Amino acid sequence: MNIIELSQVTKSYARGDEELLILRGITLHIAEGDFVAIIGPSGSGKSTLMNTIGLLDSPTSGTYTLDGVSTEKMSDNGLAELRNKKIGFIFQQFNLLPRLTAIENVELPMIYGGIPAKQRREQAQRMLEKLGMGQRGHHKPSELSGGQQQRVAIARALATSPSLILADEPTGALDSKTGIEVLELIKELNKQGNTIVLITHDNHIADNAKRVVTLRDGEIIKDARNEPLPVSKLQAQEAVSL
């Protein structure tokens, strides 16, 4: 079963009297349980594609079906409800609310989903324990390291048991060692059955996915399967890049 089905998707923006075409007929299917890296240079359209997959923006033309639900005729409220139910987001800058504790940050998507307080607190605690952060639930983001903040962000992404985890440069704000740990955690989540779509500009990161989709000038120029690299080889590559 495909979680994502994009068919001939375009996205354009008005710039004065001109139309700027960002995505040029993207057709992309991603199966349940897959781990796909979307890679491309700045200006390739990967951020726009991420926003489209994440229901943060709508295509100009073409169709998008998410986990069996056709999205093109949905209202903004319908898209927001579907996004909250089906997608867990992991961001480069963590996007944790600084005034909330770790456990309160993890609860946020469940609040939007209308889950009762006792149930969401118990679920948030389970997610933090799963990510090795069970003893840090009452700490605020400023009291946590970068790696710990990203673990909280991943716990938040998993809180509603989404069909898809969408990770935008999830190691970009971390040092090399912590980045490797977070990447290994994402790979482990995929082994547990979670569907992962990871946006990156880094070939070393993309090489760890099961499948790599390469964008250039708003088009898919390559879509290939590859064997994930072992951690030791990734560490060697990181050492060279430093």
Summary of the structure (lengths in Angstrom):
residues: 242
radius of gyration: 18.0
end to end distance: 40.4
largest distance: 55.9
contacts: 757
relative contact order: 0.18
helix: 39%
strand: 29%
